[in-house]
Amino acid sequence: MTRRYFVPDLPRDGGIVSLSDEESRHASRVMRLQPDDEIELFDGAGWQSVASVAAIDKRSCTVSSMPPELVDRESGRPCSLAIAMPKGDRAKELVERLAELGVRHLVPLVCERTQRPPSAAMVTKLRRVVIESCKQSGRNILMDVAEPVGFSQFLDSLDDGPATARWVAHPGGRLLSSVCADAQSGAMVVIGPEGGLSDLEVSRARKAGFEPVGLGPRIYRIETAACLVAARLADC
């Protein structure tokens, strides 16, 4: 099991650090750490450090941290996904996989055929899932999980920004494998709900510069489609 702990305010000069209540409980009750045990801290912004346990009980854990180092484990090709999220545990598993695969930004979309938009409580849980995934995988930068947004609002919020490719997963488009070369500076990919995007949504996406991209001859569930896109962009 991992001995990495999330400390968002990791001091640049090192020193004494108190873990959060949640991280302290994990250290004491799950990992059963003892004084002088060595662990790793990360701040979610790229920095990590070696630390040793100074004091620990059931409710708190204080560690002595070395000065942190900037350690880059990010994919060379930035990937952002805007997804009509599945429900419940499927959403949690999806976020876990996307964080491991190096996705930079996740925007939960509310589309015409969305059955149940993510609640504020669910978004909070998903952000915690990102932390746990980074602890396990060794990633040092947290995937950003935005607030849920309506499909039209999402398109209106986009600016020109960096020259990233824009794709919308949709049957009949060019295959993903054939367009990866167009995403040297990264990609923003839209993935619709189980019932698919409506014709009007696809039309609006195309007007906003999103090219329809096919994922192959089979129809995938949301989480499968999203992981396929993320894995392909991480490797190409």
C-alpha positions in Angstrom: 0.0 0.0 0.0 1.1 3.6 -0.7 3.0 5.7 1.8 2.3 8.9 -0.1 0.4 11.7 1.6 -1.2 14.9 0.2 -0.1 18.2 1.7 -1.4 21.1 -0.4 0.7 23.7 1.5 4.0 21.7 1.4 6.7 24.1 2.7 9.4 24.9 0.2 12.2 24.8 2.8 11.0 21.7 4.5 10.3 21.4 8.2 7.5 20.2 10.5 4.2 19.4 8.7 0.9 18.3 10.2 -1.1 16.0 8.0 -4.8 16.7 7.6 -7.3 14.8 9.7 -8.1 12.4 6.8 -4.5 11.8 6.0 -3.6 11.3 9.6 -6.3 8.7 10.1 -5.0 6.8 7.0 -1.5 7.0 8.4 -2.3 5.7 11.8 -5.3 3.4 11.3 -4.6 1.9 7.9 -0.9 2.1 7.4 -0.1 1.9 11.2 2.9 4.2 10.8 5.3 4.5 13.7 7.7 7.3 14.6 10.8 7.5 12.3 8.9 5.7 9.5 9.7 7.3 6.1 7.0 8.5 3.8 6.5 10.7 0.8 4.6 14.0 0.6 3.2 15.7 -2.5 1.3 19.0 -2.9 -0.7 18.3 -6.1 1.2 21.1 -8.0 4.2 19.0 -8.9 6.3 19.0 -5.8 7.2 16.1 -3.6 9.4 15.5 -0.6 10.7 12.7 1.6 9.6 13.0 5.2 9.8 11.0 8.5 7.1 10.5 11.1 7.8 12.7 14.1 4.7 12.0 16.2 1.5 10.0 15.6 -1.6 8.9 17.4 -5.2 8.0 16.3 -6.2 11.5 15.4 -3.0 13.3 14.3 0.3 12.8 12.5 3.2 15.2 12.4 6.2 14.7 10.1 9.5 16.2 9.4 9.9 17.1 5.7 13.0 17.5 3.6 12.9 20.4 1.1 10.6 19.3 -1.7 11.7 18.7 -5.3 9.8 19.4 -8.5 9.2 16.0 -10.1 7.4 15.9 -13.4 5.4 12.7 -14.2 3.0 14.3 -16.6 2.1 13.2 -20.1 3.8 15.4 -22.8 0.4 15.9 -24.5 -2.2 17.8 -22.3 -5.6 16.2 -22.4 -8.8 17.7 -21.2 -12.1 15.9 -21.3 -15.7 17.2 -21.1 -17.9 14.3 -20.1 -21.6 13.7 -19.4 -20.7 11.7 -16.3 -22.1 8.3 -15.4 -23.8 7.8 -12.1 -22.5 6.6 -8.7 -19.6 4.3 -8.4 -19.1 4.3 -12.2 -18.2 8.0 -12.0 -15.7 7.4 -9.2 -14.0 4.6 -11.1 -13.9 6.8 -14.2 -12.2 9.7 -12.3 -9.7 7.3 -10.8 -8.7 5.9 -14.2 -8.5 9.4 -15.8 -6.3 10.7 -13.1 -3.9 7.8 -13.5 -3.8 8.3 -17.2 -2.7 11.9 -16.9 -5.8 13.8 -17.9 -5.3 17.5 -16.9 -8.9 18.8 -16.7 -12.3 17.1 -16.4 -15.5 19.1 -17.0 -18.7 17.3 -16.0 -21.2 18.2 -18.7 -25.0 18.4 -18.3 -26.5 17.5 -21.7 -30.0 17.1 -23.1 -30.0 13.4 -22.3 -28.2 13.5 -19.0 -30.2 11.5 -16.5 -28.8 12.9 -13.2 -26.3 15.8 -13.1 -23.5 15.4 -10.5 -24.4 17.0 -7.2 -22.1 19.2 -5.2 -21.5 16.4 -2.8 -20.5 14.1 -5.7 -18.1 16.6 -7.1 -16.4 16.8 -3.7 -16.1 13.0 -3.6 -14.7 13.0 -7.1 -12.0 15.5 -6.1 -11.0 13.2 -3.2 -10.8 10.3 -5.6 -8.3 12.3 -7.7 -6.1 12.7 -4.6 -6.3 9.0 -3.8 -5.5 8.1 -7.4 -2.4 10.4 -7.4 -1.3 8.9 -4.1 -1.4 5.4 -5.6 0.0 6.2 -9.0 2.8 8.5 -8.1 1.3 11.4 -10.1 2.3 14.8 -8.5 -0.3 17.1 -10.2 -3.9 16.8 -9.4 -6.4 16.4 -12.2 -8.7 19.4 -12.0 -12.4 18.5 -11.7 -14.5 21.5 -12.7 -18.0 22.3 -11.5 -20.8 20.8 -13.7 -21.8 23.0 -16.6 -24.5 22.9 -19.2 -23.4 21.9 -22.7 -24.2 25.3 -24.3 -22.5 27.1 -21.4 -19.4 24.9 -21.8 -19.1 25.8 -25.5 -19.6 29.5 -24.8 -16.9 29.5 -22.2 -14.2 28.2 -24.5 -11.6 30.7 -25.8 -9.0 30.5 -28.5 -6.2 29.8 -26.1 -3.4 27.4 -27.1 -3.7 25.5 -30.4 -5.3 22.4 -28.9 -7.3 20.0 -31.1 -11.1 19.9 -30.4 -12.9 16.6 -30.9 -16.3 15.3 -30.1 -16.8 11.5 -29.8 -19.4 10.7 -32.4 -20.1 7.8 -34.7 -19.0 8.3 -38.3 -16.2 10.7 -37.6 -12.5 10.1 -38.5 -11.1 7.3 -36.3 -9.3 8.5 -33.2 -6.2 6.6 -34.2 -5.9 8.7 -37.4 -6.3 12.1 -35.8 -3.8 11.8 -32.9 -1.1 13.5 -35.0 -3.3 16.6 -35.0 -3.0 16.9 -31.2 0.7 17.8 -30.8 -0.3 20.7 -28.4 -3.0 18.7 -26.7 -6.7 18.0 -27.1 -10.1 18.8 -25.6 -12.5 16.0 -26.2 -16.3 15.9 -25.6 -18.0 12.6 -24.7 -21.7 12.6 -24.4 -24.2 10.6 -22.2 -25.4 7.0 -22.6 -28.0 8.1 -25.1 -25.5 10.1 -27.1 -25.5 13.8 -27.8 -28.5 15.2 -29.6 -28.2 16.3 -33.2 -28.5 19.9 -32.1 -25.6 19.4 -29.6 -23.4 17.8 -32.2 -24.2 20.7 -34.6 -23.3 23.3 -31.9 -20.1 21.5 -31.1 -19.1 21.5 -34.8 -19.7 25.2 -35.0 -17.4 25.7 -32.0 -14.6 23.9 -33.8 -15.1 20.3 -32.6 -14.4 17.6 -35.2 -16.5 14.4 -34.9 -14.1 11.5 -34.0 -15.1 7.8 -34.1 -13.8 5.3 -31.5 -14.2 2.2 -33.6 -17.0 -0.2 -34.7 -18.3 -0.9 -31.2 -20.5 1.3 -29.0 -18.7 1.9 -25.6 -20.0 3.0 -22.3 -19.0 6.5 -21.1 -16.1 5.3 -18.9 -14.7 3.0 -21.6 -14.8 5.7 -24.2 -13.2 8.2 -21.9 -10.4 5.9 -20.9 -9.8 4.9 -24.5 -9.4 8.5 -25.5 -7.1 9.3 -22.5 -4.9 6.3 -23.1 -4.6 6.9 -26.8 -3.5 10.5 -26.2 -1.1 9.5 -23.4 0.7 7.1 -25.8 0.7 8.9 -29.2 
